[in-house]
């Protein structure tokens, strides 16, 4: 019998969340962000389920090629553009879009002759993230240079990324919007600004194309919120089962280092999940799990293959009973907060030994 740890991916929840993005930005082009294997959910099944997306956004050429090899023919945008000039012919042949964010990329594109397939490109502007993008004062010249590149067509527009949009009380987003507006060469030029937080909380950032990411997977991008508060549904449910139950005595130390000691005689369950599966190593005692759909608490340290849970509220729990680590009924945001992490990292951290299953409805 195979190990019980598995991640169930609910494609109907994914499509529901996509529609929430569409409802929030109904006039905009939707660039669905499915980089990092769709945040650990599986880029190919996610792409196939999101047939209504206008474009798929990935980080790099390798991610785009895996989609093309699976028969995904929708436009794909390389959010980090290209890393080496020798990637450009393949980018052209695969009809991929790129984000141009540096002088080095501009020089490489300028040296590329016109080909049978031109490369559609966005110009990225650093409006305050200070990560990637040309500085605002360099936009007019960079825009002209990019427009003059014989291998670039069409020039799709200006793109920037919001640094603090998850905090609706932070003024940085407004400042970034003003910075981009001030350097837009022409009001008719398309702009793409909004990530998930921008879509949900900053209507002025919607521009012409929005880029939903974490919200597609059921997580609110806003500080202190759960996805349910934004009518988002969890797409990934990570689960396993009890593989042992035992009666421990008062004073028994549980797990490595004896960091948790039984306060009384009590039942303890062992669950087949650990940091080798992607469960967060630093989740502390008290982090919730669901045993038979009811809350129980993690006790002791997370080990590579197992965690222990407090079964005092479920003394009849038995080997084989289901355990949910996050997902349906237990928001990933809550587990991430307990572990001083973020839901993005939980999803991306699920390892290859956890079997992924897709359901639809």
C-alpha positions in Angstrom: 0.0 0.0 0.0 1.4 3.4 -0.9 2.2 6.1 1.6 -0.9 8.2 2.5 0.5 11.7 2.0 -1.1 13.3 -1.0 -2.1 16.7 -2.4 -5.5 16.9 -4.0 -5.9 19.7 -6.5 -9.5 20.9 -7.0 -9.7 22.3 -10.5 -13.3 23.6 -10.0 -12.0 25.7 -7.1 -9.3 27.0 -9.4 -11.8 28.1 -12.0 -13.9 29.7 -9.3 -11.0 31.8 -8.2 -10.2 32.7 -11.7 -13.7 34.0 -12.1 -13.3 36.1 -8.9 -10.3 37.8 -10.6 -12.4 38.3 -13.7 -15.3 39.8 -11.7 -12.9 42.2 -10.0 -11.3 43.3 -13.3 -13.9 42.5 -15.9 -12.5 44.7 -18.7 -8.8 43.7 -18.4 -6.8 41.0 -20.1 -6.0 38.3 -17.6 -2.4 37.0 -17.4 -2.7 33.9 -15.2 0.5 33.3 -13.3 1.4 29.7 -13.2 5.2 29.9 -12.6 6.9 27.5 -10.1 4.8 24.6 -11.3 1.7 26.7 -10.7 2.8 27.5 -7.2 3.2 23.7 -6.6 -0.2 22.8 -8.0 1.0 21.4 -11.3 1.4 23.8 -14.2 0.0 21.5 -17.0 -3.3 20.6 -15.3 -3.7 24.2 -14.1 -3.1 25.6 -17.6 -5.6 23.1 -19.1 -8.2 24.1 -16.5 -7.7 27.8 -17.1 -8.8 27.9 -20.7 -10.3 31.3 -20.3 -7.0 33.0 -19.4 -5.6 35.3 -22.1 -2.0 34.6 -21.3 0.0 32.4 -19.0 2.8 33.9 -17.0 5.9 31.8 -16.1 9.3 32.7 -14.8 11.6 31.3 -17.4 12.0 29.5 -20.7 12.2 26.0 -19.1 8.7 26.5 -17.6 7.3 27.7 -20.9 8.8 24.7 -22.8 7.2 22.2 -20.4 3.8 23.7 -21.2 4.5 23.7 -25.0 5.6 20.1 -24.8 2.2 19.3 -23.1 0.3 20.9 -26.0 -0.5 24.2 -24.4 -0.6 26.7 -27.3 -1.9 29.8 -25.5 0.4 32.8 -25.4 3.0 32.4 -22.6 4.9 35.3 -21.0 8.4 34.9 -19.6 8.2 37.2 -16.6 12.0 37.4 -16.2 12.5 37.6 -19.9 15.6 35.8 -21.2 18.8 35.1 -19.3 21.2 34.4 -22.3 21.1 35.6 -25.9 21.2 32.0 -27.2 17.6 31.5 -25.8 16.2 34.1 -28.2 15.9 31.9 -31.3 14.0 29.3 -29.3 11.8 32.0 -27.8 11.0 33.1 -31.3 10.2 29.6 -32.5 8.0 28.9 -29.6 6.1 32.2 -30.0 6.7 33.3 -26.5 6.3 36.8 -25.0 9.1 38.4 -22.9 9.5 41.0 -20.3 12.5 43.3 -20.9 13.9 44.7 -17.7 17.6 45.5 -18.3 20.1 47.3 -20.5 21.7 44.0 -21.2 18.5 42.6 -22.6 17.9 45.7 -24.7 21.4 45.3 -26.2 20.9 41.7 -27.0 17.5 42.3 -28.7 19.0 45.2 -30.7 21.6 42.9 -32.2 19.0 40.3 -33.2 18.0 40.4 -36.9 14.4 40.2 -38.0 13.1 36.6 -38.1 10.1 34.8 -39.4 8.6 35.0 -35.9 9.0 38.3 -34.0 9.1 38.4 -30.2 6.3 40.3 -28.4 7.8 42.2 -25.5 6.8 44.3 -22.4 9.1 46.9 -21.0 9.3 46.6 -17.2 9.6 49.8 -15.1 11.0 49.9 -11.6 8.5 52.2 -9.9 9.6 51.3 -6.4 10.1 47.6 -6.0 13.9 48.0 -6.7 14.2 44.5 -8.0 13.8 44.4 -11.8 13.0 47.1 -14.4 14.4 50.2 -16.0 14.3 53.3 -13.9 11.5 55.8 -14.6 13.8 58.4 -16.1 15.2 55.8 -18.6 11.7 54.8 -19.9 11.5 57.1 -22.9 14.8 56.1 -24.4 14.3 52.4 -23.5 10.9 52.4 -25.1 12.2 53.9 -28.3 15.1 51.4 -28.4 12.8 48.5 -27.9 10.4 49.7 -30.6 13.4 50.0 -33.0 14.5 46.4 -32.5 13.7 44.5 -35.8 13.0 41.2 -33.9 10.6 42.7 -31.5 6.9 43.0 -32.4 4.5 43.9 -31.1 5.6 46.1 -28.3 3.0 45.1 -25.8 3.3 47.9 -23.2 4.7 48.9 -19.9 4.7 46.6 -16.9 5.6 47.2 -13.2 5.2 45.2 -10.0 3.6 46.4 -6.8 5.7 46.1 -3.7 3.3 46.7 -0.8 -0.2 46.2 -2.3 -1.0 43.5 0.3 -1.3 46.4 2.8 -4.3 48.5 1.9 -3.1 51.3 4.3 0.3 51.6 2.8 0.9 54.6 0.5 3.6 53.0 -1.6 1.1 51.6 -4.1 -0.3 55.0 -4.9 3.2 56.4 -5.3 4.1 53.6 -7.7 1.0 54.2 -9.8 1.9 57.9 -10.0 5.4 57.1 -11.0 4.3 54.9 -13.9 1.7 57.4 -15.1 4.3 60.1 -15.2 6.6 58.2 -17.6 4.0 56.6 -19.8 5.0 57.8 -23.3 1.5 57.9 -24.5 -1.9 57.4 -22.7 -2.8 54.8 -25.4 0.1 52.5 -24.4 -1.1 49.4 -22.6 0.0 49.0 -18.9 0.1 45.9 -16.7 0.4 46.7 -13.0 -1.9 44.7 -10.7 -0.9 41.4 -9.0 -3.5 39.6 -6.9 -3.4 42.3 -4.2 -3.8 45.0 -6.8 -6.8 43.2 -8.4 -8.6 42.9 -5.1 -7.7 46.1 -3.2 -6.4 48.7 -5.7 -8.8 49.3 -8.6 -6.7 52.1 -9.9 -3.9 49.6 -10.6 -6.0 47.5 -13.0 -4.8 49.2 -16.1 -5.2 47.1 -19.2 -3.9 43.7 -18.1 -3.9 42.1 -14.6 -1.7 39.3 -13.3 -3.6 37.1 -10.8 -1.3 34.7 -9.0 -1.8 33.5 -5.4 -5.5 34.3 -5.5 -6.0 31.7 -8.2 -4.9 29.1 -5.6 -7.4 30.2 -3.0 -5.2 32.4 -0.8 -5.9 36.0 0.0 -2.9 38.2 -0.9 -4.0 40.8 1.8 -2.4 40.9 5.2 -4.4 39.3 7.9 -7.0 37.8 5.6 -8.0 34.3 4.6 -9.1 33.4 1.1 -12.6 32.7 2.3 -12.9 36.4 3.2 -12.5 37.2 -0.5 -14.7 34.3 -1.6 -11.8 32.3 -2.7 -11.7 28.5 -2.4 -8.6 26.4 -1.5 -7.3 24.5 -4.5 -4.7 22.3 -2.8 -5.6 20.1 0.1 -2.6 18.3 1.7 -3.6 15.2 3.6 -2.4 12.0 5.1 -3.5 9.6 7.8 -2.8 8.3 11.2 -0.3 5.4 11.1 -0.1 4.9 14.9 -1.9 5.8 18.1 -0.5 5.2 21.6 -1.3 6.0 25.2 1.4 8.1 26.7 1.9 8.8 30.4 2.1 12.2 32.1 5.7 13.4 31.8 6.5 11.5 28.6 8.5 13.5 26.2 7.3 13.4 22.6 9.6 13.5 19.5 13.1 14.7 18.9 14.7 16.7 21.7 11.8 16.0 24.1 10.5 19.6 23.4 6.9 18.7 24.3 6.0 16.8 27.5 2.6 15.2 28.1 0.8 17.2 30.8 -1.3 14.1 31.7 -1.9 10.6 30.6 -3.2 11.0 27.0 -3.5 9.5 23.5 -1.0 10.6 20.9 -1.3 10.0 17.2 1.4 9.7 14.6 0.7 11.1 11.1 2.6 10.1 7.9 3.8 13.6 6.9 7.0 15.5 7.6 9.4 18.0 6.2 10.5 15.4 3.7 7.0 16.0 2.2 7.1 19.7 2.5 5.3 20.2 5.8 7.1 23.1 7.4 9.9 22.0 9.7 9.5 24.9 12.1 5.7 24.5 12.7 5.5 24.7 16.5 3.4 22.7 18.9 -0.1 23.9 18.7 -0.2 24.2 14.9 -3.7 22.9 13.9 -4.4 19.8 11.8 -7.8 18.2 11.1 -8.2 14.6 12.3 -11.5 13.1 11.0 -12.4 16.7 10.1 -12.0 18.0 13.6 -9.2 20.2 15.0 -6.2 18.7 16.8 -2.8 20.1 17.7 0.6 19.3 16.5 2.9 18.3 19.4 6.7 18.0 19.4 9.1 18.7 16.6 8.3 18.0 12.9 10.5 15.2 11.7 11.3 14.1 8.1 8.5 11.6 7.7 6.1 12.1 10.7 4.4 14.5 13.0 2.7 13.7 16.3 -0.7 15.1 17.3 -2.7 15.5 20.5 -5.7 13.2 20.4 -7.2 14.0 23.8 -10.3 15.4 22.1 -10.5 12.3 19.9 -9.7 9.3 22.1 -11.4 6.9 19.6 -9.2 8.0 16.7 -7.6 5.0 15.0 -4.9 4.0 12.5 -6.1 4.9 9.0 -8.2 7.9 10.0 -7.7 10.9 7.6 -5.7 13.9 8.6 -5.7 17.3 6.7 -2.6 19.5 7.0 -4.1 22.4 5.0 -6.7 23.1 2.4 -10.4 22.3 2.7 -11.5 23.3 6.2 -8.1 24.5 7.3 -6.7 27.6 5.5 -3.1 27.4 4.4 -2.7 31.0 5.6 -3.3 29.8 9.2 -0.6 27.1 9.0 1.8 29.5 7.4 1.3 32.0 10.1 2.0 29.4 12.8 5.2 28.4 11.0 6.3 32.0 10.4 6.0 31.4 6.7 3.7 32.3 3.8 1.2 30.1 1.9 3.3 30.5 -1.3 6.2 28.7 0.4 3.9 26.0 1.7 2.5 25.2 -1.7 5.9 25.4 -3.5 7.5 23.3 -0.8 5.4 20.2 -1.3 7.9 17.6 -2.5 7.8 15.1 -5.3 7.1 12.1 -3.0 3.7 13.5 -2.3 1.3 12.2 -4.9 -0.8 14.9 -6.6 -4.3 14.0 -7.6 -6.6 16.3 -9.5 -10.4 16.4 -9.0 -12.9 18.6 -10.8 -15.9 19.4 -8.6 
